[in-house]
Amino acid sequence: VWLTKKLGVFTMTLKLMTWNIFMGGGSPRGLLSHIWGYVHLTIRSRKDRKTIPKIARFIASEAPHIVGLQEVDEGSKRNGYYNHVEELQKPNGVSNACFKAGRAAWGRYNDGVALLSSLPIKESTGSLLPYIYEKRGLIQAKISYQNKNIAVFVTHLAAHPHNIRLRKKQMSAVIKRIKKVD
């Protein structure tokens, strides 16, 4: 996604990317693939150690200014304490990153949303959105680009068709945060 905004004679162009990395396991091909992938990642293997470098190389090849990531694990027992945020930063030369756990329990897992930026992150805050079972995080960041401050939000809304009302509540919370941006 390219975002261009004209402000008088000033033109700002940003390259943005968002990606649900499925706990570092790549993209499932369907429901059964999703279930098997979850079991495989959670119980049986460290598959993410193979896919995270591939994801990092792809991000580097696209050279986005800002990347929003969903289902990122920041070093938990489930994946052998492998920190996706750190591993995705290295090949991309990104020194600016932040993470917000959506759910964390008993040291077993610690996944949520992350923001990577080749631009300076001046401020960032994390918060939880309304939830029933799975907690969902929201990152709000102020990023500096060409002497302008840009508000960036990264989240992962509730999944599955039966969560329509919950997603509406979550989006209302996100919109309230956006409206507060100065």
Rosetta blueprint (number, residue, H / E / L):
1 V L
2 W E
3 L E
4 T E
5 K E
6 K E
7 L E
8 G L
9 V L
10 F E
11 T E
12 M E
13 T E
14 L E
15 K E
16 L E
17 M E
18 T E
19 W E
20 N E
21 I L
22 F H
23 M H
24 G H
25 G L
26 G L
27 S L
28 P L
29 R L
30 G L
31 L H
32 L H
33 S H
34 H H
35 I H
36 W H
37 G H
38 Y H
39 V H
40 H H
41 L H
42 T H
43 I H
44 R H
45 S L
46 R L
47 K L
48 D H
49 R H
50 K H
51 T H
52 I H
53 P H
54 K H
55 I H
56 A H
57 R H
58 F H
59 I H
60 A H
61 S H
62 E H
63 A L
64 P L
65 H L
66 I E
67 V E
68 G E
69 L E
70 Q E
71 E E
72 V E
73 D E
74 E E
75 G L
76 S L
77 K H
78 R H
79 N H
80 G L
81 Y L
82 Y L
83 N E
84 H H
85 V H
86 E H
87 E H
88 L H
89 Q H
90 K H
91 P H
92 N H
93 G L
94 V L
95 S L
96 N E
97 A E
98 C E
99 F E
100 K E
101 A E
102 G E
103 R E
104 A E
105 A E
106 W L
107 G L
108 R L
109 Y E
110 N E
111 D E
112 G E
113 V E
114 A E
115 L E
116 L E
117 S E
118 S L
119 L L
120 P L
121 I E
122 K E
123 E E
124 S E
125 T E
126 G E
127 S E
128 L E
129 L L
130 P L
131 Y L
132 I L
133 Y L
134 E L
135 K L
136 R L
137 G E
138 L E
139 I E
140 Q E
141 A E
142 K E
143 I E
144 S E
145 Y E
146 Q L
147 N L
148 K E
149 N E
150 I E
151 A E
152 V E
153 F E
154 V E
155 T E
156 H L
157 L L
158 A L
159 A L
160 H L
161 P H
162 H H
163 N H
164 I H
165 R H
166 L H
167 R H
168 K H
169 K H
170 Q H
171 M H
172 S H
173 A H
174 V H
175 I H
176 K H
177 R H
178 I H
179 K H
180 K L
181 V L
182 D L
